Amino acid sequence: METRSCAGRTSRLPWRAVVIDLDGTLLDNQGRLSNYSAQVLEHLHRREMKIIFATGRLDVDARRSLTKLGFTPTVVSCNGTLIKTGPSSPPALERTLAPASSVKILHFIQSVQLHVTLFSRAGWHALTPNPFFADYIAGSGLTCRYHTESELRSIKAFKILLQGDVIAADNAYTALRHRFGKVVALSRSSAQTIDIVSPNHNKMTAVRWFLARQQIALSQTIAFGDAMNDLELLSSVGHGVVMANAMPELKRHLPRHPQAPPNHQHGVARYLDQLLAL
């Protein structure tokens, strides 16, 4: 599919912020930030545009992928449940799952064939190693601790991540929405994963909250994403951009949104370069 651009119509608008997902969006397929992408973002930073990264990753994990940048970015992590303006800064916003909800969900998913990982301030937590994430953990330097079921239930988690084959993930997502849709927020960051966070929290709500304190409206914001956990954000900003490599489900939900080239072709940087005439 050809990428679609709205550069001619929108480049003169007073964009004040750009919000970018990481995996499948800004980063290449090896999870790396290209020199070209870093240069474009640094150029925008010098123009005093607010640069925000909105990701499902933990804050510390996200920042490891952004070390090429010559500035300290704001990171909205764990699908909107943690915001930090720097690695050592206190959280601007922090929301963990209610303990009762976590316990009920962890009990419920014992019957499904999905691997469970909890995200907390201390890192990742699981019952057993997951081969699906083995290379990722080794390459990122993440800390992953392994626990008993009772220990896992006591962890204050920003997010519960479920991973398995596509059919199992689809079935579990439907069941979880039916059983827990009113007490947690569920989203899909890939066809194999389900993300569970506190109710009424997502990337959009966190970004809106943070930008409002900078006197920046969502209508003055550009955003990029590739997965269903980007849906609310891309639907709400002034200029939401879907990656060419995005989940088919996201493209179906946003058929009229412009598309950027794929992540492995510096899609975000190329799109911004054209849109803003850098």
C-alpha positions in Angstrom: 0.0 0.0 0.0 1.3 3.4 -0.9 1.8 5.9 2.0 -0.5 8.9 2.1 0.6 12.4 3.1 -1.3 15.5 4.1 1.8 17.7 4.1 0.4 20.2 1.6 -2.7 20.8 3.7 -1.2 20.8 7.2 2.4 22.0 7.1 1.4 25.6 7.9 -0.5 24.8 11.1 1.1 25.7 14.4 2.2 22.2 15.6 3.6 22.4 19.1 4.1 18.7 20.0 4.8 15.4 18.4 4.0 12.1 20.2 5.7 8.9 18.9 5.3 5.3 19.7 8.5 3.3 19.7 8.3 -0.4 18.7 7.0 -0.7 15.1 6.9 3.0 14.7 10.1 5.1 15.5 12.5 2.1 16.0 13.5 -0.3 13.3 12.8 -4.0 13.4 15.8 -4.5 15.6 14.6 -2.0 18.1 17.2 0.7 17.1 16.9 4.4 16.5 18.5 5.5 13.3 20.9 8.4 13.0 18.5 10.1 10.5 15.5 9.8 12.9 17.6 11.2 15.8 18.7 14.2 13.7 15.1 15.0 12.7 13.9 14.8 16.3 16.8 17.0 17.5 15.9 19.5 14.8 12.3 19.7 16.1 13.6 19.9 19.7 15.7 23.0 18.7 12.5 24.5 17.3 11.0 24.2 20.8 8.5 21.5 19.7 7.6 19.2 22.6 8.8 15.7 21.8 7.0 12.9 23.7 7.5 9.1 23.4 4.4 7.0 24.2 5.1 3.3 24.6 4.0 0.1 26.2 7.6 -0.3 27.5 8.8 0.6 30.9 10.4 4.0 31.2 14.0 2.7 31.8 13.6 0.3 28.9 12.3 3.0 26.6 15.2 5.4 27.4 17.8 2.8 26.6 16.6 2.9 23.0 16.8 6.7 22.8 20.4 7.3 23.9 21.3 8.7 20.5 19.2 11.8 21.2 21.0 14.9 22.3 18.1 15.9 24.7 16.2 14.3 27.5 12.8 13.4 26.4 9.5 13.0 28.2 8.4 9.3 28.1 4.8 8.2 28.6 5.3 4.5 29.4 3.3 1.4 30.2 0.4 2.5 28.0 -0.1 5.8 29.7 0.2 4.8 33.4 3.6 6.4 34.0 5.0 9.8 32.8 8.5 10.9 33.5 10.3 13.9 32.1 13.8 12.4 32.7 15.3 9.2 34.0 15.9 10.6 37.5 12.8 12.8 37.6 9.9 11.9 39.9 6.9 10.6 38.1 4.6 13.4 36.8 1.8 10.8 36.7 1.8 7.3 38.1 -1.1 4.8 38.1 -0.8 1.1 39.2 -3.6 -1.5 38.9 -5.9 -1.8 41.8 -4.6 -4.9 43.9 -8.1 -6.5 43.8 -8.3 -6.2 40.0 -4.8 -7.7 39.6 -5.6 -10.6 41.8 -8.8 -11.4 40.0 -7.2 -11.1 36.6 -4.2 -13.3 37.5 -6.6 -15.9 38.9 -8.8 -15.7 35.8 -6.0 -16.2 33.3 -4.7 -19.3 35.0 -7.1 -21.1 32.6 -5.8 -19.6 29.4 -2.6 -20.6 27.4 -0.9 -17.2 27.7 2.3 -16.2 29.4 1.9 -13.5 32.0 4.4 -10.6 32.7 3.9 -7.7 35.2 5.6 -4.3 34.7 6.5 -2.5 37.9 9.1 0.1 39.0 11.5 -2.8 39.6 11.2 -4.2 36.1 9.5 -7.2 34.7 8.0 -10.0 36.8 6.8 -13.5 35.6 6.2 -17.0 36.8 8.5 -18.6 34.3 10.9 -17.5 31.5 9.1 -16.8 28.2 11.1 -17.8 25.1 9.2 -15.2 23.1 10.9 -12.4 25.0 14.3 -14.1 25.6 16.2 -12.2 23.0 14.5 -8.9 23.8 15.4 -9.2 27.5 19.0 -10.2 26.7 19.4 -7.3 24.3 17.7 -4.6 26.4 19.4 -5.3 29.7 16.0 -5.5 31.4 15.6 -7.0 34.8 13.1 -9.9 34.8 12.4 -11.5 38.2 10.6 -14.9 38.6 8.1 -15.4 41.3 5.6 -17.8 42.8 1.9 -17.2 42.1 1.3 -15.7 45.5 4.3 -13.3 45.2 3.1 -12.2 41.7 -0.3 -11.2 43.2 1.4 -8.8 45.6 3.2 -6.8 43.0 2.0 -3.2 42.4 1.9 -3.3 38.6 1.6 -0.6 36.1 0.6 -3.1 33.4 -0.1 -6.8 33.0 1.1 -8.1 29.6 -0.3 -11.4 28.2 1.4 -13.1 25.3 0.7 -16.2 23.3 -0.5 -17.4 19.9 -2.9 -15.3 18.0 -6.0 -17.5 18.5 -5.4 -17.8 22.3 -4.8 -14.1 22.5 -8.0 -13.3 20.6 -10.1 -15.6 22.7 -8.6 -14.3 26.0 -9.1 -10.7 24.9 -12.8 -11.3 24.3 -13.2 -13.1 27.6 -11.3 -10.4 29.6 -13.3 -7.6 28.0 -16.6 -9.4 29.0 -15.5 -10.1 32.5 -13.3 -7.1 33.4 -14.0 -4.4 30.9 -15.5 -2.1 33.5 -12.6 -2.3 36.0 -9.5 -2.3 33.7 -8.5 -1.0 30.3 -7.5 -3.6 27.7 -5.7 -3.0 24.5 -3.7 -4.9 21.9 -0.1 -3.9 21.1 0.3 -6.8 18.7 -1.7 -9.8 17.5 0.0 -12.0 20.1 -0.3 -9.7 23.1 -2.8 -8.1 25.4 -2.1 -5.1 27.6 -4.0 -4.5 30.8 -3.8 -1.2 32.8 -5.9 0.9 35.2 -9.4 1.8 33.9 -9.7 5.0 31.8 -6.0 5.1 31.2 -4.3 4.9 27.8 -1.7 6.8 25.8 -4.1 9.5 24.8 -5.4 10.3 28.3 -1.8 10.5 29.6 -0.6 12.7 26.8 -3.7 15.0 27.1 -3.1 15.3 30.8 0.6 16.1 30.4 0.2 18.5 27.4 -2.6 20.5 29.2 0.0 21.4 31.8 2.2 22.8 29.0 -0.7 24.8 27.6 -0.7 22.6 24.5 -3.9 21.1 23.0 -4.2 17.8 21.4 -5.4 19.7 18.3 -1.8 21.2 18.1 -0.2 17.7 18.2 1.1 15.2 15.7 1.2 11.5 16.6 2.5 8.3 15.1 1.6 4.7 15.9 1.3 1.2 14.6 -0.9 -0.8 17.0 -4.3 -0.8 18.6 -3.0 0.6 21.8 -2.3 3.8 19.7 -6.0 4.0 18.5 -7.3 6.6 21.0 -4.2 8.8 20.6 -4.3 8.8 16.8 -8.0 9.5 16.8 -7.7 12.5 19.1 -4.8 14.5 18.0 -4.8 17.2 15.3 -2.7 15.0 12.9 -2.6 11.3 13.6 -0.4 9.2 11.4 -0.7 5.4 10.9 2.5 3.5 10.0 2.4 1.6 6.7 3.4 -1.5 8.7 0.6 -1.0 11.3 -1.7 -3.8 12.5 -4.5 -4.3 9.9 -7.1 -3.8 12.6 -5.7 -0.2 13.3 -5.9 0.6 9.6 -9.5 -0.6 9.5 -10.4 1.7 12.4 -8.6 4.7 10.8 -9.1 4.3 7.1 -8.8 8.0 6.3 -5.7 8.7 8.4 -2.5 9.5 6.5 0.2 6.8 6.5 3.9 7.1 7.0 6.5 4.8 5.4 7.2 1.7 7.4 9.3 1.8 10.5 12.3 0.0 8.9 12.5 2.8 6.3 12.7 5.7 8.8 9.0 6.3 8.3 8.5 8.8 11.1 11.5 10.9 10.2 10.7 10.9 6.5 7.1 11.9 7.2 8.0 14.7 9.6 10.7 15.9 7.2 8.0 16.3 4.5 5.2 17.6 6.7 7.2 20.3 8.4 9.5 21.1 5.5 12.6 20.6 7.5 
